[in-house]
Amino acid sequence: MSNPIVSFDEEAVKSELRELVRKTIEETINAMLDEEADQLVGAGPYERTDERAAYRAVT
C-alpha cells in the first residue's frame, strides 16, 4: 500500500473551524445589535442630532 501524500491534524482543523464560526457569529450578532440600537435611539455611536442633546456611547 502507498503512504498518504498529504496528512493533517483533523482536530486542529476542527478547532480552527469552530473558532472561525464562533467569531463570525459574534461579529454578526454585534452588528445586528448595533444596528438595532441605532434605530431605537435615532442616532449612531457618538452622534448628536438636533432633537437630542445627548449621544449614544459605544461600549
C-alpha positions as CSV (number, residue, x, y, z in Angstrom):
1,M,0.0,0.0,0.0
2,S,1.1,3.5,-0.6
3,N,1.5,6.1,2.1
4,P,-0.8,9.2,2.0
5,I,0.7,12.1,0.2
6,V,-0.9,14.7,2.5
7,S,-1.7,14.4,6.1
8,F,-3.2,16.9,8.5
9,D,-4.3,17.2,12.1
10,E,-8.1,16.8,11.9
11,E,-8.6,18.0,15.5
12,A,-6.6,21.2,14.8
13,V,-8.7,21.8,11.7
14,K,-11.9,21.3,13.6
15,S,-10.7,23.6,16.3
16,E,-9.8,26.4,13.8
17,L,-13.2,26.0,12.1
18,R,-15.0,26.2,15.5
19,E,-13.2,29.4,16.3
20,L,-13.9,30.9,12.9
21,V,-17.6,30.1,13.2
22,R,-17.7,31.5,16.8
23,K,-16.1,34.7,15.7
24,T,-18.3,35.1,12.7
25,I,-21.5,34.6,14.7
26,E,-20.2,37.0,17.4
27,E,-19.5,39.7,14.8
28,T,-22.8,39.2,13.1
29,I,-24.8,39.4,16.3
30,N,-22.9,42.5,17.5
31,A,-23.5,44.2,14.1
32,M,-27.2,43.4,14.4
33,L,-27.4,44.8,17.9
34,D,-25.6,48.0,16.9
35,E,-28.0,48.5,14.0
36,E,-31.0,47.9,16.3
37,A,-29.6,50.4,18.9
38,D,-29.1,53.0,16.1
39,Q,-32.7,52.6,15.1
40,L,-34.1,52.7,18.6
41,V,-32.0,55.8,19.6
42,G,-32.2,57.5,16.3
43,A,-28.5,58.2,16.2
44,G,-25.3,56.3,15.6
45,P,-22.5,56.0,18.1
46,Y,-21.3,59.4,19.4
47,E,-23.8,61.1,17.1
48,R,-25.7,64.1,18.2
49,T,-28.9,65.2,16.4
50,D,-31.0,68.4,16.6
51,E,-33.6,66.6,18.5
52,R,-31.2,65.1,21.0
53,A,-28.7,66.8,23.3
54,A,-27.1,63.6,24.4
55,Y,-25.3,61.0,22.4
56,R,-25.1,57.2,22.2
57,A,-21.8,55.8,23.6
58,V,-20.2,52.7,22.4
59,T,-19.2,50.0,24.9
